[in-house]
């Protein structure tokens, strides 16, 4: 006999045990027992978590719940569904945690994974746990090393001395993105630029394909644009500016520009602080100032240096260069000063730029700041008029009065002026003409450049994949034989960094080895791979996770790939996704995968924020301690009303919600439903424990459709059919939920189910068994534990996970009547219900006959009746 109330504490563990014992969500593929090749496939993937020491907070399950709804829905629609889960377990965060706690990274990883797995399983996600992977498992990273060797064999992995960010405290190289204002993002430790020998991956060789193939992806436009900008393909010309004086006189400074048509407007050059010519061109009287500026600049991250909003800084070197388009060097415009400024990066273009302040916003601001000339060389085809926004859209970005002179910055295309070689030409033709002239005179050349740089692939910490490379006595390198993979990470009790010495260098017995081909001494590489390595290809290992002979079988890959839906946070919009696409394309070229792109559709869920509570004197109060008086949060002891702000969940703000607490108090189905009901999946939204209870009450109401006050199955459910009214309401619900799941609008799908439950509750004696069964199936992707329990109580012995998705009849979903407002002279005076198929004439007649409208009209006949079918009626009487 069912419980009187919705007993989630008993129901949820029961069904989680059932699913695990029966392997309900096992996903057989080609070659596996039970595989049905006649079904279409659907591969739905989460960005797998990094198992940190803190465990999950309620923000993590948002994306997992969304993918689980899709996975359950697609199974019911007849798809073979692959829905796996694993752990991105290597990397610096775990190593830091291990250093702080004294627990070895391997043990910390094991414990953290156990916590994450328990928490995820408690939420009832329909993962195929037989496919679980762990990137720090030698059985997994054996194949990460194998893929690295494929890159090495194809000339895409190489060693080079490059300037990198070094963090002494963390003992490793950091990427530009991990350094903010010269300090590590993790730990806020000081970082310095220094040259180190690093493993590099030649991602630049794939720049054009990474760019071109974005066009065929069903991805958020914002992510596509971020990748385009990160790759940063630019066509233009490289012009040679000759140093005019000093020790470097006669040396060429190559400058790349996308606007060679503006060369006549170049009034100064800027070198990156790292440019090799800085020290040579700097005059003796400027040396101290330039060296001080360069030192300060090298402490800033690339992102900070290129921030358009930051104050412009720079220093004059005391040197000049010749502008190549001025053949007459007696022309005062031919000699331009050479500056150093940190907004120019050595890693982009040539590390030197020509500056045309009349036609570039950043150059304009710099020129105003330092009193440099501004010379117009492009004029709009037509006068630019309108307000500031209209002018900006037309390309006029700045207008200032300086020294009684009106100075403008126009960045659009137009007509060349004050440029003898190209005067009067439109921008496109002027670019071609000046580039040809530079090439003909040996002063420049056409160039394509990229913002993208080869990927620094080395790390100097311990917890990562070893490189499968041997260093030989003659200084050369060679790959470890495939038969010797994996090169396992040695166990080290002391893995702490010590200066520039890599932790693995201290594993002497591991480092010193033998070249298997010659028997001569060799050394293992003592760098480790970044944690990006394991996540570059994990979606492929899910296909065949227990295969010891190869990373995946070709027939399995051909069946499941590409990933049909990939869901994760927007913070991975560039690096992870770009790196994974790069590796995939290399594997595609090697004939190891069948698709040129890994992820067909991408969806970024919005972040879930926490409510932070503070007293008037700014003391933090934990959300657990807040006492609510109505909708006012108050201090539990003083009764003081608290200030509430919405901020990122953080232990330091005491606003982190552990999903274990929500599950214990309300159940997993409530948490799942609430996370999807908070708002559109893609938007940022705050978690509010007060609102969770409302969703929980909804699930209780669903349960009460099944049982009466005594806990007995309702007698009306012996009727297989139910009332026509509820049948129509159910069909409308099925139609709405189906459409909303397809477009991942889960909040409105839940609203539609709430509408049906309201109608069914009011007419519960009219509810038939078939109607409740179909509703339970519709609810099941969202609240699977409750749905399974109700399905069983309705007499079904097997799980509902593979029951067909209910169909709706369009004839039942059409409204018989619609409600529309009636206006008199533009003001709403009444609302009427009319047949959905009523004519305009009939609607007008019903509107005029409505009691309040009739009273307003009196004896006056309407001058005009305007009917917008299904929307409104407007009666004009004067």
N, C-alpha and C positions, 0 to 999 in steps of 0.2 A: 504494500500500500504506500503510495507516495506520501511525502511529508506535507504537513499543512502549509508550511512556508518554504520559500526557496532556500534550501540548506546548502549553500555553496561550499561550506567547509567539508561536507561529506561528498558532494557531487563531483567537485573538481579533481581531487586526488584519485577518485574512482576511475574517471575517464582517462586521466593521464596514465594510470597503470594499464588500462585496457589498450590504449593506443600503442604503448611501449611493448606490451606482451604480444600483441597481435601484429606488430610492425605495420600498423595501418597505413602509414605514409611512405612505406618503401617505394622507391621509384625505379623499377626495372628498366634497363635499357637494352640495346642490341646485345645478344649473347647471354642475357640473364634469364633465369627461369621466370615464367609468367609475363614476359614482355609481349605486348600486343602492337605490332608494327602498323596496324590499320588506323590507329588513333593518331591525331595530330599531336605535336609536342608543344610544351610551354616551359621554358626555363626562366624561373623568377628568382632573382638573386638579391641578397642584402650585402651592403658593404660590411664585411665581417669585422667584429670588434677587436680592439686591442685590450686584452684582459688585464686591466689595471688593478691595483690593490684595493681600490675603493668599491669595486663591484658596480653593478648597474644603478643608475638613478632613473627616474620615471621618463626622462627625455629619450633614453635609449630605445625603449620598446615601441616608440611611435612608428618608425619605419618598419620594424619587424612586424607590427600588427597589420600595417598596410599590405605588405607582401603576403602575409598569411591569409588575409581576406581574399586576395587575388588568387593565391594557390588553391584554396579550398573551393572557390567559385569555379576555377578552370577545371578542377577534377570533376565537379558536378556537371560541367558542360562537355565532358567526354574527352578531355585532354590527358595525355601522359604528362605529369607535372614533375619537374625536377626543382626541388626547393631545399637546398642544403645549408649547413651552418658550420663554421670553423673559427679558428683563432689566429689573429695576426700577432704572433707571440714574441718575435725577436725585436730588439731595438733598445735605445737608450733609456726610455722611461722605466722599463723593468730593471735595468742595471742600476739606475739611480735609486730606485726603491730598495733594491737588494743592498746597496751600499749603506743606506740610511737605517735599515732594519737588521743588518747582519745575516740576512737569509740569502742563500745562494740563488742567482737568477733562475736556475733550473727548478729549484724547489718553489720559489716565489711564483713562477709561471704555472707550475702544476696546481698550487693552491688557488691561484686566481682563476684558472680555467674551471676548476671544480665549482667555485662560487658562481661564476657566470653561467655555467651549464645548468646548475640547480635553479638559478633565478629564471633563466629562459624557459626551462622545462615547466616551471610552475605557472607560466602564462599560457600554456597549451598551444604553442606554435607547432604547425604540422611539418616540421623538418624531418628529412630522412637522416636520422642520426647515424645510420650505418656509413654515411659518407663524410662524417666529421673529419676535419683536418686540423693540423697544428703546424705552423710554419717553422717552429723550432725543433720539430721532430726530425732526426736524421733521415727517416724514411721519406719525409717530404723534401727537405732541403738537398737531398741527393739530386733531385731533379731540378732544383733551382740552380745548383752548380752545373748540371748538364746543359741547361739553357745558356748559362754564362759561357760555357765552352763553345756553343754554337755561335754566339756573338763574337767570341775570340777568333774562331776559325774564319769568320767572314770579314775580319778586319774591323769590326765594330767595337772591340774592347782593346784599349791600349793604355800604356802608362805615359804620364807627362808631368813635368814640373809646372804647377799652376799656383797662382795666389789664391789662398783660401782663408776662411775665417777659422782661427784656432782658439779654442776655449781651454785654458790651462786647468780650470777647476773640473770641467767635465772630461778633460783629457781626450778631446776628439775634435775633428773638423766638423763644422756646422755649415748648413746651406745658408744662402742669403736670406731665405724666408725665416730662418730660425734665429736671426740676429736683428735686434732692434736698438738703434742708436749705440752700436758698439757693445751691446750686452746680450747675453744669451736669453732667448725667449723663455727657456726652461731654467729656472733658478736665478735669472738676472745676474749672471756672472760676467766679468769683463772678457772681451774677445779682442784678438788682434789679427791683422792681416799678415800672413807669412807665406812664402813659397814652400810647397811640399810636393813630393812625388806621389801622385795619385793614380788610381785606376779611373779611366774615363770611358764612357759609352758614347759612341758617335751618333747621337740622336739627330744631329744636324743633317746627316745623310738622308733622313726621312722627312725633313721639314716640309717639302712641297706636298708630299702625299698626306702627311698629317693634316695639312691645311685643306687640301682639295677634298678629302674624304669626309670632312665635317658636313658637307652639303647634303649627304644622304642619310644623316642620322636624325632620329626623332628625339632630340635633346632640347632642354630649355634654351631659348635663344641667348639668355645671359651667359650660360656656360659656354656655348659655341663662341660667343664674342670674346670671352675671357681666353679661350684657347687660341683664337685668331690673334689676339693682342700679344699673348705670351710668345707665340711663334714669331710674330712681328715681321712678316715679309714686306720688304720695301724695294721698289724699283727706282733707280735714279742714276746719278753719275758720280764717279769718284774723280775729284779734281786735285791737282798737285799745286800746293802753295809753297813757294820756295822761301826759305828763311833768308831775310835780307841782310842781317848783320850778326856780329858776335862770333863765338866759337863754332856755332852751327851754321854759319852762313853758307848758302848753297845747298843745304840739305832740304829734302822735300817732305812736306807734311801732307799726307793724303787725307782728303776730307770727303766723306760721303754725304750727298744731299739728294733728297727726293725732289727738290725744286731747283735744278740747275739753271732754270730761266731767271732766277733771282741773283745770280752771281754778281751782277753789277751793283747790287744793293748790299753786298757783304762788307760791313764796316769794321769787323774785328773777327779774330779766331779765338776759340776756346779749346784748350787741351784738358783731358782728364788728368786728375792729380797723379795717376799711375803711368801716364804716357812717358815712354823712355826719353823723349826729347826735352822734358821739363827742365831737368838739371842743366842740360847743354845750352838751352836758349836763354836761361835766366841770367840777367846782367848782375855783376857783382854787388851793386848797390841795392838790388832787390832780393838777394839770395836769402837772407834771414827771414824776411816776411813770407816769401814763397815756401820755404821749407817748413815754417810753422803752420801755414795753411794746409800744406799737403799732409802733415802728421795728423792734424785734426780731421781732415776729410777721410783718412783711412780708418778712422774709428767709427764711421757711420755706415749703416747698411745701405745696399743699393736702393732699397725701397724708400728709405728716408731721404736719400740724396735726390731722388727723382720725383719726390712729392711736389706737384705743381703748386700746392698752396703754401709751401714753405718760403721763408724769406730768401731772396737771392743773395748769394755770397760769391766772392771771387777775388783774385789778386792779379795785378799786371806784372808780367815777367820782365818788362823793360825791353823786350825784343819785338821785331816787326817781321812781316812776311809780305811777299808780292802776290797780289790777286792776279791769277793767270789770264783773265779776260782783258786786262789792261796792258796792251802791247807797249804803250808809251809809259815808261816807268817814271817820267817826269810829272805825269798826272798825279796830283796829290791824293787822288782816290785809290791809286794803285797800291800804296803802302798801308797795310792794316796792322794794328797792334795785336799781340798774342797774349791772351789771358789764360789763367787756370781757374776752373770752377768745378765744384763737386757734383753739379747736376749732369756732367758728362761722364760716362762710364767707359773704362778701357775695354770692357767686354762687349760693347755695342758699336757696330760700324768699325771705324778705324781708331776710335778713342780721341778723335778731334772733330770739331764741327766749325763750319763757317756760320757766322751769325748775321742774319738779315732782319734787324729789328722792325723794319716797316712791314714785315710780312710773317712774323712769328711772335706769338704772345710772350713766350718765355724770353726770347731775345729782346723784345720790346721793353719788358719790365727790367731786365738787366741793364739795357742801355740807358733807361731813365735813371736807374739807381746810380750808375757810375758816369753819367754825362757823356755817353758815346754817341757818335753820329747816327741819325736815322734817315735813310735815303729811300724814297719811293721809286720802285722799279716795276710795279704791277698796278694797273688802274682798273677798277670795275668797268665792265662794258656799259653799264647804265648807272645813273646816280642812285645812291642808296638812301632811302628815306624811311620814315616810320619811327616807332619807339625803340628803346634800347634792345629789346628782345628781337624785334624784326630786323634791326641792323645786324645783330649778332648772327642771326640765322643766315643773312646774306653774306657773311664773311667779315664784316667790320667789327672787330673785337675790342678795339681801344680807340679812344679819342681824348687827348689831353692838350692843355695849353701850357707850354713850357717856354719861359723866356719870351713871352709874347708871340710865340710861334705855335700854330695848330699842328700837332703830330698825331698821325693815325696808324693803326695796325690793321691791315686788310690781309686776311689769310686765304681768301678764296681764289678761284681762277679768274682771269681777266685778260687784259691786253698789256703786253710789255711796253714800258716807257723808260726813258733815260738809259737805254741799253742798246748801243749802236748796232751790234750784230743782229739783233732780233726785234728792234722797235716795230710796234704795230702788229706783231704776231699774237694770236691767241695762245694761252698758256700751253696747251697740248703740243702745238706746232713749235712753239718757242723752246720747249724742253728738248725736242728731237733735234732742232737746228743747233742749239748750243752744245749738245752732247757730241754731235758729229764734228763740230768745229774743234772741240777739245781733243777728240781722237785723232783728227787730221794733223793737229799741231803737236801731238805727243804730250799734251798737258792734262790728259784725263781719259776716262773710259766709262762705258756703260757698266753698271753693276746691279746685282740683286743681293741684298743683305737681309739678315734675319736677326731678330732680337734673341732668338733661341740660341743657347750655347750648349756645347757638349756637356753631358751629365757627369758631374763628379761622383764617382760610385764607391769611393773608399770611405771607411770610417776607422777610427783608431781606438774604439772601445772593444770590449770583450764579447758582449752578448749579441752575436750576429753570425751570419753564414761565413765560414772560411772560404777564401778563394782557392779554387782547384788548380793552382799554378805552382810550378817549381822554379826557383831562381838558381841558375847554374853558376859554376865557378867563373866562367868567362863573361858574366854579366848579362847573358841572355835569359829569356824565360821560355818555358814550354808547359803545355797543359798536362795535368795528371791524366793517365789513361782512364777511359770511362769505366773500365773494370775495377778501378780503385776507388770509385765513388761509393758512398759519400766520403769526403774528407771531413771527418768528425771534429767538432769543436772539443779541444781537450778540457778535462775538468781542472779548474784552477780555484783553489781556496782563496788566493789573493789575486783578485782581478781588478784592483783599484788602479787608476792611472797614476803614473809617476813621471811627470814632465812630458817630454815628447816621446818617451819610450812607450811603445805600444804594449798593452798587457800581454799579448801573445808572444812577444819577444822573450818573455821570461819563462815560457814553456819550452826550455832548451831541448829536451828530449823529443818533443813534438816537432819543433822547427827543423832540427837537423835530421835529414832523411837521405835517401839514396835515389838517384835517377834510375828507374827500372830498366831503361834502355841501355845505359852504359855501365851501371854499377858504380858510378862516381858520386861523390858527395853532392848534395843539393840541399837547398833550404826551402821550407814552405813560406808562403806569403803570410805576413803577420798583420795585414789589414783584415777587416771584416766588411761584409756588404751592408749597405743601409737597410733599414726595415722596409723600404720600398720594394726590395728584391722579391720577398715572398709574396707581396700583394700584387705584383705585376702579372701573375699568371694563375692565381689560386682558383679562379673560376674554371680553369681547364682541368685541374687535378680533381675537382669535385666529380668530374665525369667518370673517373676510373681510379678512385683513391687507394685501392689496395693492390694495384698492379705493380709487381716488382720487376717486370721485364722492360717496361717503357712507361713514360709519364701518362699516356693515355692511348687507347686503341683507336686507330683511324676511323673505324666504322662507328664507334661511340661518339667521337668528336663530330663526324659528319651528321649524325642524327640530332644531337642536342644543340649544337652551336648555330647561330650566335645566341647569346643571352637575349631573351625577349624583353625582359624588364629588369632594370638595375635601379635599386632605390638606396639612396644614402644622402649624407649631408653635403651642402654646397661648399663646405670647406675643402673638399677634394676635387673641386671643379677643374683645377689645372693639373697639379703635379701627379697625383695617383692616376688620374684618367689619361693624361698625356703619356706617362711612362708605360701604362698597360697597353695603350694603343700602339706605342712604338715596339714593344716586345712582340705583340701579336703580329704586327706587319713583318717583322723579321722571321717569325715562325711561319708565316704565310709564304714568304719568299723561299723559305727552305722546304716548302712542301709538307709542313708538319700540321698545319691547320687549313681548313677549307674555306674560311671566310676572311676577307680583308679587314674587317672591323669586329671587335669582340662584343660590343653592347649596342643592340638595335635601338632600344628606348631607355632613356634615363629620366628619373624623377627625383627631384630634391625635396625632401620634407623640410618643413620649417622647424626652427628650434623651439623647444618648450622651455620657457623661462620660469623662474621661481618668484614668489612674493617675499620680499625682504621687509622685516618689521623693525622699526627703530623707535626709541623713546624720544622725547623732545630734546634731550641732551645727547642724542645720537648713539645711545647704547643699543646694541643688537639684542633682539629677543627671538629665540627659536620659534619657528612656526608651530612646533609641538606645544609650546607653552602659552600661545596666544589664547585669550578668552574672548569669544565672540558675544557681543551684546547686539542682537539683531544682525545687521550687516556691518557693525563697527568693531574693528579689532582693538582689544584693550589689554593692558598689562595685567597678568594674572594676580598680582599682589596689590598694586596701587590703584587699579581701575583706570589709569591714564589711557586716553585714546592714543593709539600708536600710528606713526607715519608709515605708509605702505609705498614701496617702490617695486617695480618689476625689473629684475636683473637676472643675469645668467646664474644658473645654479652653481653654488660654490660652498664648500665646507666652511670657509672663512666667513661667509654671510649667513650661515646657519639656516639656509633655505633649501637644502638638498632633500628631496623626497625619495626615500628608498621604496622601490616597488614591493618589497617584502611586507612593508607596513600596510600598504594599500590592499594587497592580496589577503593579508590576515584579517583586515577589518571589513573588506567589502567583496573580496573575491577577484579572480583573474578576469572573468568576463566583464565585470564592472570596469576594471582598469582599461581593458581593451576598448570597450564601448566608449568610455569617457574620452580617451585619447583621440578617438576618431570623431567624436561629437564636438570637440572644443572649437572647431572652425575648419576652414579649408586646410587640407593636408600640407600645402606648400607655404602657408604663412606662419610667421612667428606668433606665439600665443603664450599667455601665462597659465600656469597650473594653479588651481584653486581648490583646496580640499573641500571647501563648502559645497562646491558644485558636483563633486563626485557622488554625494548622497542622492541627488536627483536622478542620476542615471541608474543607481542601485535600485531605487524605488520602481523605476520602469521595468527592470527585470523581475521584480516581485509581482508586478501587475501581469507580466507575460505568464508567469507561473500560475497565477490565479485564473487564467483562462482554462487551465487544465484541471485544477482541483477546486472543490468548494471549501467552506469554512471548516469542515470536519476532516479535510485531507483526502476526500474520496474523489475519484474521477467523476467529472460532472456528467449527470445523466443525459444531457443534451448531446453529448459526444457519441452517444449510440446512434444518432442520426448521421448518416454518412454525408449528407448534402449540405444543409444549412440554408440560411435565408438568401434570397436574391440580392438584398441590399448589401449584406456582408460579402457576397460573391463579387459584386461590382467593386466594393472597397478593396478587396483582396487583389483583384486584377490590376487596379490602379497602383497598389503598393508594389506588386511584382514588377510592373512596367517601370516604375520609378527607380526601384532598387537596382534592377538589372542595368538600366542606362547609367545610373550613377556609379556603380562598380566599374563599368567599362571605362568611365572617364575619371576614376579615382576620386570622386566627390562623395566621400564616405559620410560626411556630416549630414548632407541632405538625404542620403539613403536612410540614415538612422531616423531622421525627422519623418520620412515617409512611413517607416515602421511604427513610429510612435502614433502617427495619425490613425493607422489601422487598429492598433491596440486600444486607442481611445474609443473608436467606433465599436470594436468587438466587446469591450468591457461594458458599454452602455446596453448592448444587445446580446449579452453572453448566453442567454437561453436560446438564441437563434443560431449560435455558432455550431457548425457541423464538423465532424471528424476530419473530413477531407480538407476543409478550410484551415483548420488548426495545423494539420500536418504540412500543408504547403507553406503556411506562414513559418513554421518551425524550420523548414528547409531554407527559406529566405534568410532567417535570422542566423542560421548556423555558421556562416563564415565569420560573423562578428562576435557571437557569444556561443562558441562550440560546445562548451561543457553543459550549459543549460539546455541547448538544443538536443544534444545526445540523450540527456536524461528524459526530456519530454518525449522524444521519439521512441525510446524504449518503453515508457509508461503507456504510450499509445498502442503498444502491442507488437513492436518490431524487434526482432532478435539481433539483427545485424546493425553495425554502425551506419549512420546516414552519410558518411564522408563521400560515398560514390553514388548516392542516389541522384537521379536526373534533376537538374535545376528546373523549378516549376515554370511553366509557360503561361503567358497571358493572352487573352483574346482581345484584340483591339475593339471589337464590338462592345465589350464590357467596360473598356476604359474611357469611352467617350462620355462626357457629361450629358445627362438628360436635360439638365437645366443649368444656366449660368447666372450669376449675380452680377449686375452692373449698376454703376451710379447714374443718377439722373440729375443733370444740371438745369437750372433756369437762369438764363443770362450769364452763364459761366460759373455759377455757384452751386455746389452740390446741395440738393434739397431732399433727396430720398435715394433709396436703393430698391431695385426690383429684381425679381427672378423671372427669367424668360426661357422658353425652350431653346436648347442649344442650336437648333436648326431654324429658328424663327427668322422671317424676312425682316428687312429694315422697316417696312410699313407696319408689320405686326408689332415690332418692338416699340415703334413710336406710339402706336395705339395703346399698348399696355402702359407705357410711361405716362401718357396724358390721363389715363384712367386711375392711376395711383392716387390714393386719398389725399396725401399732402400736396401733390402736384395739382390735382384737380381743384383743391381749395385755393391754391395760389393763383391759378389761371382765372378762376371765376368764369365770367362770361367772355373774357377776352380770347379770341382764337390765336393760336401760335402763329407768329410771323414766319418762322422756319423751324424745322426739326432736323437736327444733324445727328445721324446715327453712325457710330463707329462700332461695327459688330464685335461683340464680345468684350468691348472696352467701356463705352459710355454712350449716353444720350444727352444732347444739349438742346434745350427748348428755348428759342429766342422769341420773346414777346414784345420787345420794343427796340 
